[in-house]
Structures are given as C-alpha cells and as structure tokens.
Amino acid sequence: MTDRSDPSAPPSRELLLLELRAGFELGAFFAMAPLLRFAPTGDGHPVLVLPGLAASDLSTRPLRAFLRDRGYRAHGWKLGRNLGPRHGVEAEMQQRLAELAGRYGRKVSLIGWSLGGVYAREMARRAPHDVRSVITLGSPFAGEPRASNAWRIYETMSGRQAHDWPGREAMKLPPPVPSTAIYSRSDGIVAWQGCLEREGPMSENIEVEGSHSGLGYNPAVLYAIADRLAQPEGRWRPFDRSGLRSLVYPDPHRDAAWTA
C-alpha cells in the first residue's frame, strides 16, 4: 500500500495501522538469518548505530548482531532512551563518535533509525574526518516538522517544538560523506517524502517495502546495509538494483513527481 497524501501531512491512519507489520518483519529476520549470512562481509571498521525516538540500544540489538556477524565492530550509542535533542545529548554523541574513531584508528560508519538518522547526518557534518559513511532508516530530515504521527511524542519527550531545530533548512543538504537514505513508501510513522536524500555524487536513496517500526530488522534493509558498508573506503558507488534485486528494491525514480 502506497500513501500519496500531502507530503507535509502525517501518513494516513491506514498506514499507521500497518505498522503492526513490524512483528512479522522481526519474525522474517529470524527466519531468514541463514540466508542473510550470504550478505556481503566487510573490513571490520567500526559502526555506530543510533536508535529512533523513544527507543534505546535494545531496539538496535538485532541490527548490531547482524553487523557483527558480517565482521564489523558494531556499537550502540550508550545514551539510554532517545528523548530527543536534549541539552548535552548532541555533545555526548560527538564524544562517542570521537572515542570510537580513536579506539580503532579508523573512520566510523553511522547508521541512524528515524530520529537517530537525523542525528547521524548532523554528526557527520560536524566531524567528517571521523565518519566513513552515513545510512539513515526512515529518517525525516527533509520533511515538514509535523509530517509525522510521532510529532506530539517528540514535543512531549524533548520539551521543544517540532519546528524548533536550528539549521533545519541546512539539514536537507547531504552531509559531506557518502550517504544512503533507506525508506518505505508505506511508512506509517513519517511521511516518506521527507526521508529522501538529495541525490548526488555521494548520496542516494534505496526504497524497500515495509513498516517504519520494522526497518531495523527488515531483511531487505539489512542486505542493503551490508552492501553499502562493504564498499572499500574511498570507492563509493550507488546501490545496484539491477537483475534479481529489482524484484526486492523498487525503483525510487519511478514517480518523479513524488521523489523530486
């Protein structure tokens, strides 16, 4: 099911109800674990995974386990529950990034789920020398502040207005590192149009089928993440969805009026 409503409005109630799919997607993750072992392996560089709004490192545990199986040093953010950009949190995230880069002596890839992806992009903007790549999962960095079914939760938890984020227009620009935005048109939490990256020499979009709440363990998402992270440093190329992959990954450009 695809939502073609106003991109400045939250997803429809029908799509919100479809978020119940997340439970089935978690089951698919465990069922397909043997097949996911055929996903590309990496070079062991560190990966920092940031959770979405109201979530903690517990929510990203399946994703981090998958990444470790693929050979990466996967880490959680270790800042408890994500209650929004509270005072001091952004500085602590930058410190966590610097600590991992220093510990391993290598650049760190950042993966952010929903609000976590908004953080990841800004972290890369502030410290591009420490970041190898950024991957966002259903992150509304380019949309209207209230084009989400979670904006009231955000305002309650963070204590700030949804539109009160300094440099909100600059957030829409790709960070100065290779960046991949993974999104679903049937996202029931955030308007998918606001999750699209401005495509360029080092930025791209990958569309998947699924819920917002299941993006962190959707098998198609995990395979795409493995493919992106496995690229040699400094030799980034856009995702290849030709051949059989086209059956799993829809063409994000098939409707230019909605993806522009």
C-alpha positions in Angstrom: 0.0 0.0 0.0 1.4 3.4 -1.0 0.5 6.7 0.6 0.1 9.5 -1.9 -1.3 12.1 0.5 0.1 15.5 1.2 3.8 15.1 2.0 3.5 17.9 4.5 1.0 15.8 6.5 1.4 12.7 8.6 0.8 9.3 7.0 -2.8 8.1 6.9 -4.4 6.1 9.6 -4.4 3.1 7.4 -0.7 3.2 7.1 -0.3 3.8 10.8 -2.3 0.6 11.4 0.0 -1.2 9.0 2.8 -0.6 11.5 1.7 -3.8 13.1 3.7 -5.5 10.4 6.8 -4.9 12.4 6.2 -8.0 14.4 6.1 -10.1 11.2 9.2 -8.4 10.0 11.1 -9.4 13.2 9.9 -12.9 12.6 11.2 -12.7 9.0 14.6 -11.5 10.3 15.0 -14.7 12.4 13.6 -16.9 9.6 15.9 -15.5 7.0 19.0 -15.4 9.3 20.6 -18.3 7.4 20.2 -16.5 4.0 21.4 -13.2 5.4 24.7 -15.0 6.0 25.2 -14.6 2.3 25.1 -10.9 2.5 28.4 -9.1 1.8 31.0 -9.1 4.5 33.1 -6.0 5.5 36.6 -5.0 6.5 35.9 -4.8 10.2 35.6 -1.0 10.6 33.5 0.4 13.4 29.8 1.2 13.1 27.8 3.3 15.5 24.0 2.6 15.5 21.7 5.3 16.8 18.1 4.4 17.9 14.9 6.3 17.0 12.7 8.4 19.2 11.7 6.8 22.5 13.9 3.8 21.7 17.2 2.7 23.2 20.0 0.4 22.2 17.7 -2.6 22.9 15.8 -1.7 19.7 19.0 -1.9 17.6 20.3 -5.1 19.1 19.2 -7.3 16.1 20.8 -4.9 13.6 24.1 -4.8 15.6 24.2 -8.6 15.9 23.8 -8.8 12.1 26.6 -6.3 11.6 28.9 -8.2 14.0 28.2 -11.4 12.1 29.2 -9.6 8.9 32.6 -8.7 10.5 32.0 -5.1 11.8 32.7 -3.6 15.2 29.1 -2.6 15.8 28.2 -0.3 18.8 25.2 1.2 20.4 25.1 4.9 21.4 25.0 4.1 25.2 22.9 7.2 26.0 19.8 5.4 27.2 16.4 6.2 25.7 16.3 8.6 22.8 14.2 11.5 24.2 15.1 14.0 21.5 17.9 16.6 21.3 18.0 17.5 24.9 20.8 19.7 26.4 24.1 17.9 26.2 23.0 14.9 24.2 24.5 16.1 20.9 27.8 16.8 22.5 27.8 13.3 24.1 27.1 11.7 20.7 30.0 13.6 19.2 32.2 12.4 22.0 31.0 8.8 21.4 32.0 9.1 17.7 35.4 10.5 18.5 36.0 7.8 21.1 35.3 5.0 18.6 37.3 6.6 15.9 40.2 7.0 18.3 39.9 3.5 19.7 40.0 1.8 16.3 42.1 4.3 14.5 39.6 4.2 11.7 36.6 6.2 10.4 33.3 5.2 11.7 30.1 4.4 9.7 26.9 5.8 11.2 23.5 4.1 11.0 20.5 6.0 12.3 17.0 4.8 12.6 14.3 7.5 12.3 15.4 10.4 14.6 18.7 8.6 15.0 19.4 9.2 11.3 18.8 12.9 11.7 21.5 12.9 14.4 23.8 10.8 12.3 23.7 13.3 9.4 24.5 16.2 11.7 27.3 14.3 13.4 28.9 13.7 10.0 28.5 17.3 9.2 30.4 18.3 12.3 33.1 15.7 12.1 33.5 14.4 8.6 37.1 13.4 9.3 35.7 10.7 11.7 32.9 9.4 9.5 33.2 6.9 6.7 29.5 6.8 5.6 26.0 7.6 6.8 23.0 5.3 6.4 19.5 6.5 7.5 16.5 4.3 8.1 13.2 6.2 7.6 14.7 9.5 8.9 12.6 12.6 8.3 15.5 15.1 7.8 14.0 16.7 4.7 10.3 16.9 5.6 7.9 19.2 7.4 8.3 19.0 11.2 4.8 17.7 11.8 4.7 15.4 8.8 4.8 12.6 11.3 2.5 10.6 13.5 5.0 11.0 16.3 5.4 14.7 16.5 3.4 15.1 19.7 5.5 12.4 21.3 8.6 14.2 20.2 7.4 17.5 21.7 6.4 15.9 25.0 9.7 14.0 25.4 12.1 16.6 24.1 10.4 19.6 25.7 10.7 21.6 22.5 8.5 22.4 19.5 8.8 20.1 16.4 9.9 23.0 14.2 12.4 24.3 16.8 15.6 22.8 15.4 18.4 25.3 14.4 19.5 25.0 10.8 16.5 23.0 9.7 16.9 24.0 6.1 20.6 23.1 6.1 19.7 19.7 7.4 18.1 18.9 4.0 21.6 19.1 2.3 23.6 15.8 2.1 26.4 15.6 4.6 30.0 15.7 3.2 30.4 11.9 3.3 28.8 9.0 1.3 25.2 8.9 2.4 22.4 6.4 1.8 18.7 7.0 2.8 16.6 3.9 3.1 12.9 4.5 3.2 9.5 2.9 2.6 6.5 4.5 0.9 4.2 2.6 3.2 5.9 4.1 6.3 3.1 4.7 8.8 5.0 7.0 11.2 6.7 9.6 9.0 5.9 10.9 5.5 8.3 9.0 3.2 8.9 12.1 1.0 10.7 13.7 3.9 13.1 10.8 4.2 14.6 11.3 0.7 18.2 12.3 0.2 19.1 14.8 -2.5 20.9 12.5 -4.8 24.4 13.4 -5.9 27.9 12.0 -6.5 28.0 10.6 -2.9 24.3 10.4 -1.9 21.4 8.1 -2.9 18.0 6.6 -1.9 17.1 3.0 -1.6 13.4 2.1 -1.3 12.1 -1.0 0.5 8.7 -2.5 1.2 7.8 -2.5 4.9 6.9 -0.6 8.0 8.8 2.2 9.8 8.9 0.3 13.1 10.5 -2.8 11.4 13.2 -1.0 9.3 15.9 -2.1 11.8 15.4 -5.8 11.1 13.7 -5.9 7.7 15.8 -8.4 5.8 15.8 -6.2 2.6 17.1 -3.3 4.7 19.8 -5.4 6.3 21.1 -6.7 3.0 21.2 -3.2 1.6 23.1 -2.0 4.7 25.6 -4.8 4.3 26.1 -4.0 0.6 26.7 -0.3 1.4 29.1 -0.9 4.3 31.2 -3.5 2.3 32.4 -0.9 -0.2 36.1 -0.1 0.0 36.8 3.2 1.7 37.1 6.0 -0.8 35.5 4.0 -3.6 31.8 4.5 -3.0 29.3 3.7 -5.8 25.5 3.9 -5.9 23.4 0.8 -5.0 23.0 -1.6 -7.9 19.4 -2.8 -8.0 19.6 -4.5 -11.4 18.7 -8.1 -12.1 17.0 -10.0 -9.3 17.5 -7.1 -6.9 14.9 -5.2 -8.8 12.3 -7.7 -7.5 13.1 -6.6 -3.9 14.1 -3.0 -4.3 11.5 -0.8 -6.1 12.9 1.9 -8.5 12.9 5.1 -6.4 12.7 7.2 -9.5 9.5 5.6 -10.9 7.4 8.5 -10.0 9.4 11.7 -10.5 6.6 13.9 -9.3 6.8 12.3 -5.8 10.5 11.7 -5.5 11.8 15.0 -6.6 
